């Protein structure tokens, strides 16, 4: 009892009730460490398998370290003239441009809705929310994107239809209302600041966690998108990474299954399992490397914008 009183000295009653013992804290740390290990372990196996020769992987199975080091899967993936290089370039362009465009459009739309003196706030809030409940269907979406907007066989087709999200508008609107004090904006107006200057110099620095959250989820959505390319692009010059990987795996599977019917076509040197692992590393790697830059803003931006309001 004395230890508990000494530990809680100077704390408020709510803080004292939330205090946990050292044993409980140690248990939680062990559970979190085990969770991290279980999360990282499969990723490590995938990376090691991608640098293993196809023969060793087939013979000895998955290992913690390559028995026979080989980059044959990556050489086949990024060989000269490979469509994979073009697909990677298209995906990078779509992700960067689409993320910036999504962040800007969502931020501007949500800022207008967060202002109490905006005359048409209710209309545009309902207009945005209505699109979350009802859609025109796949046929109308397909015809509008290809025929009306002219997005057939273009890089813009990979990100333009995904550059705005009504869900993130509501999140950002709530984030503005929760984290940007009205007194700050009023003070800026008294000092003669216009709407654009107030937004760029006053509001934006305070809303960086919200912008970072929108940017991260937009980047992940565009990077992993499969449907836009499937619907809107017919030329391989405008395929993204995900759709190209899908087609490549189908082609490899077809060659493996029908090699005996093709008149002696040698497919023994073609990577199969290692190629899958290399594609997984290429696909997941950039997102994993980008996440730490958003981590410090991610939790705050997501929880504050989603829970309050």
For each residue, the residues with C-beta under 8 A, 3 or more apart:
1: 4 5
2: 5 6
3: 6 7
4: 1 7 8
5: 1 2 8 9
6: 2 3 9
7: 3 4 19
8: 4 5 11 15 16 19
9: 5 6
10:
11: 8 15 16 19
12: 15 16
13: 16 17
14: 17 18
15: 8 11 12 18 19
16: 8 11 12 13 19
17: 13 14
18: 14 15
19: 7 8 11 15 16
20: 24 25 28
21: 24 25
22: 25 26
23: 26 27
24: 20 21 27 28
25: 20 21 22 28 29
26: 22 23 29 30
27: 23 24 30 31
28: 20 24 25 31 32
29: 25 26 32 33
30: 26 27 33 34
31: 27 28 34 35
32: 28 29 35 36
33: 29 30 36 37
34: 30 31 37 38
35: 31 32 38 39
36: 32 33 39 40
37: 33 34 40 41
38: 34 35 41 42
39: 35 36 42 43
40: 36 37 43 44
41: 37 38 44 45
42: 38 39 45 46
43: 39 40 46 47 284 288
44: 40 41 47 48 64
45: 41 42 48 49 62 64
46: 42 43 49 50 277 280 281
47: 43 44 50 51 277 281
48: 44 45 51 52 62 63 64 65 66
49: 45 46 52 57 62 63 273 274 277
50: 46 47 73 74 274 277 278 280 281
51: 47 48 66 69 70 71 73
52: 48 49 56 57 63 66 67 68 69 70 274
53: 56 57 66 68 69 70 72 274
54: 57 58 70 72 73 271 272 273 274
55: 58 59 68
56: 52 53 59 60 66 67 68 70
57: 49 52 53 54 60 61 62 273 274
58: 54 55 273
59: 55 56
60: 56 57 63 67
61: 57
62: 45 48 49 57
63: 48 49 52 60 66 67
64: 44 45 48
65: 48
66: 48 51 52 53 56 63 69 70
67: 52 56 60 63
68: 52 53 55 56
69: 51 52 53 66
70: 51 52 53 54 56 66 73 274
71: 51 74 75
72: 53 54 75 76 271 274
73: 50 51 54 70 76 77 271 274 275 277 278
74: 50 71 77 78 278
75: 71 72 78 79
76: 72 73 79 270 271 275
77: 73 74 82 84 275 278 279 282
78: 74 75 82 84 85
79: 75 76 82
80:
81:
82: 77 78 79 85 86
83: 86 87 236 239 244
84: 77 78 87 88 241 244 245 248
85: 78 82 88 89
86: 82 83 89 90 236 237 239
87: 83 84 90 91 239 240 241 243 244 245
88: 84 85 91 92 241 282
89: 85 86 92 93
90: 86 87 93 94 155 158 238 239 240 241
91: 87 88 94 95 158 223 240 241 242
92: 88 89 95 96
93: 89 90 96 97 155 158
94: 90 91 97 98 155 158 159 222 240
95: 91 92 98 99 159 219 222 223
96: 92 93 99 100
97: 93 94 100 101 159
98: 94 95 101 102 158 159 160 162 163 218 219 222
99: 95 96 102 103 215 218 219 222
100: 96 97 103 104
101: 97 98 104 105 159 160 163
102: 98 99 105 106 162 163 164 165 168 214 215 218
103: 99 100 106 107 211 214 215 218
104: 100 101 107 108
105: 101 102 108 109 163 164
106: 102 103 109 110 164 165 168 169 172 214
107: 103 104 110 111 172 204 207 211 214
108: 104 105 111 112
109: 105 106 112 113 124 128 164 169
110: 106 107 113 114 168 169 170 171 172 173 175 176
111: 107 108 114 115 172 173 176 199 203
112: 108 109 115 118 121 124
113: 109 110 118 121 124 125 128 169 173
114: 110 111 172 173 176 177 180
115: 111 112 118 121
116: 121 182
117:
118: 112 113 115 121
119:
120: 123 124
121: 112 113 115 116 118 124 125
122: 125 126
123: 120 126 127
124: 109 112 113 120 121 127 128
125: 113 121 122 128 129 173
126: 122 123 129 130
127: 123 124 130 131
128: 109 113 124 125 131 132 166 169 170
129: 125 126 132 133 166 170
130: 126 127 133 134
131: 127 128 134 135 166
132: 128 129 166 167
133: 129 130
134: 130 131
135: 131 141
136: 140 141 144
137: 140 141
138: 141 142
139: 142 143
140: 136 137 143 144
141: 135 136 137 138 144 145 161 231
142: 138 139 145 146 231 232
143: 139 140 146 147 148
144: 136 140 141 147 148 149
145: 141 142 148 149 151 152 157 161 231 232
146: 142 143 149 150 151 152 231 232
147: 143 144 150
148: 143 144 145
149: 144 145 146 160
150: 146 147 154
151: 145 146 154 156 157 160 161 232
152: 145 146 157 232 233 234
153: 157 232 233 234 235 237 238
154: 150 151 157 232 233 238
155: 90 93 94 158 159 238
156: 151 159 160
157: 145 151 152 153 154 160 161 228 229 232 233 238
158: 90 91 93 94 98 155 222 225 228 229 233 238 240
159: 94 95 97 98 101 155 156 162 163 222 228
160: 98 101 149 151 156 157 163
161: 141 145 151 157 228 232
162: 98 102 159 165 218 221 222 225 228
163: 98 101 102 105 159 160 218
164: 102 105 106 109 169
165: 102 106 162 168 169 218
166: 128 129 131 132 169 170
167: 132 170 171
168: 102 106 110 165 171 172 214 217 218
169: 106 109 110 113 128 164 165 166 172 173
170: 110 128 129 166 167 173 174
171: 110 167 168 174 175 210 213 214 302 305 306
172: 106 107 110 111 114 168 169 175 176 207 210 211 214 305
173: 110 111 113 114 125 169 170 176 177 309
174: 170 171 177 178 304 305 306 308 309
175: 110 171 172 178 179 207 209 210 301 304 305
176: 110 111 114 172 173 179 180 203 207 210
177: 114 173 174 180 308 309
178: 174 175 304 305 308 309
179: 175 176 206 207 209 210 304
180: 114 176 177 184 185 202 203 206 207
181: 184 185
182: 116 185 186
183: 186 187
184: 180 181 187 188 202 206
185: 180 181 182 188 189 198 202 203
186: 182 183 189 190
187: 183 184 190 191
188: 184 185 191 193 197 198 202
189: 185 186 192 193 198
190: 186 187
191: 187 188
192: 189
193: 188 189 197 198 201 202
194: 197 198
195: 198 199
196: 199 200
197: 188 193 194 200 201 202
198: 185 188 189 193 194 195 201 202 203
199: 111 195 196 202 203 204
200: 196 197 203 204
201: 193 197 198 204 205
202: 180 184 185 188 193 197 198 199 205 206
203: 111 176 180 185 198 199 200 206 207
204: 107 199 200 201 207 208 211
205: 201 202 208
206: 179 180 184 202 203
207: 107 172 175 176 179 180 203 204 210 211
208: 204 205 211 212 297
209: 175 179 212 213 297 298 300 301 304
210: 171 172 175 176 179 207 213 214 301 304 305
211: 103 107 172 204 207 208 214 215 297 301
212: 208 209 215 216 294 297 298 301
213: 171 209 210 216 217 294 297 298 301 302 305
214: 102 103 106 107 168 171 172 210 211 217 218 301
215: 99 102 103 211 212 218 219 294
216: 212 213 219 220 290 291 294 298
217: 168 213 214 220 221
218: 98 99 102 103 162 163 165 168 214 215 221 222
219: 95 98 99 215 216 222 223 287 290
220: 216 217 223 224 287
221: 162 217 218 224 225
222: 94 95 98 99 158 159 162 218 219 225
223: 91 95 219 220 241 242 286 287
224: 220 221 242
225: 158 162 221 222 228 229 240 242
226: 229 230 242 243 246
227: 230 231
228: 157 158 159 161 162 225 231 232 233 240
229: 157 158 225 226 232 233 238 239 240 242 243
230: 226 227 233 243
231: 141 142 145 146 227 228
232: 142 145 146 151 152 153 154 157 161 228 229
233: 152 153 154 157 158 228 229 230 238 239 243
234: 152 153
235: 153 238 239
236: 83 86 239 244
237: 86 153
238: 90 153 154 155 157 158 229 233 235
239: 83 86 87 90 229 233 235 236 243 244 247
240: 87 90 91 94 158 225 228 229 243 244
241: 84 87 88 90 91 223 244 245 282 283
242: 91 223 224 225 226 229 245 246 283
243: 87 226 229 230 233 239 240 246 247
244: 83 84 87 236 239 240 241 247 248
245: 84 87 241 242 248 249 279 283
246: 226 242 243 249 250
247: 239 243 244 250 251
248: 84 244 245 251 252 275 279
249: 245 246 252 253 275 276 279
250: 246 247 253 254
251: 247 248 254 255
252: 248 249 255 256 270 272 275
253: 249 250 256 257
254: 250 251 257 258
255: 251 252 258 259 262 265 267 270
256: 252 253 259 267 270 272
257: 253 254
258: 254 255 261 262
259: 255 256 262 265 266 267
260:
261: 258
262: 255 258 259 265
263:
264:
265: 255 259 262
266: 259 269
267: 255 256 259 270
268:
269: 266
270: 76 252 255 256 267 275
271: 54 72 73 76 274 275 278
272: 54 252 256 275 276
273: 49 54 57 58 276 277
274: 49 50 52 53 54 57 70 72 73 271 277 278
275: 73 76 77 248 249 252 270 271 272 278 279
276: 249 272 273 279 280
277: 46 47 49 50 73 273 274 280 281
278: 50 73 74 77 271 274 275 281 282
279: 77 245 248 249 275 276 282 283
280: 46 50 276 277 283 284
281: 46 47 50 277 278 284 285
282: 77 88 241 278 279 285
283: 241 242 245 279 280
284: 43 280 281 287 288
285: 281 282 288 289
286: 223 289 290
287: 219 220 223 284 290 291
288: 43 284 285 291
289: 285 286 292
290: 216 219 286 287 293 294
291: 216 287 288 294 295 298
292: 289 295
293: 290
294: 212 213 215 216 290 291 297 298
295: 291 292 298 299
296:
297: 208 209 211 212 213 294 300 301
298: 209 212 213 216 291 294 295 301 302
299: 295 302 303
300: 209 297 303 304
301: 175 209 210 211 212 213 214 297 298 304 305
302: 171 213 298 299 305 306
303: 299 300 306 307
304: 174 175 178 179 209 210 300 301 307 308
305: 171 172 174 175 178 210 213 301 302 308
306: 171 174 302 303
307: 303 304
308: 174 177 178 304 305
309: 173 174 177 178
